[in-house]
Amino acid sequence: MSSTTFGARRRVMRRWRAAVSRGRQAGMTTAEYAVGTLAAVAFAALLIAVIKSGAVKSALSAIIQSALSTVS
């Protein structure tokens, strides 16, 4: 086998590996977005649960009342 044939084969293999690698990365990006979205939804649900609790409601009401009485 000549050196030019070997070099050409080597370039083809390098391009093929790069193409396969890019294909795998595209799938990982989609999976990462799915995990990130799921985490954001879980965090939002947690915040809603905390805000609806009695202690937080009363604290927020006190802060709002204080702010409104200061402005008036």
URNORMO-V97142 format. One line per field, one symbol per residue. ss: DSSP state (A for helix, B for strand, O for the rest). psi: psi as a letter, one per 20 degrees, with the letter a starting at -180 (. if undefined). Layout:
ss: ???
psi: ???
This chain:
ss: OOAAAAAAAAAAAAAAAAAAAAAAAAAAAAAAAAAAAAAAAAAAAAAAAAAOOAAAAAAAAAAAAAAAAAAO
psi: prhhgggghggghggghgggghghhghhgghhgggggggggggggggghghiqgghghghggggggghhhh.
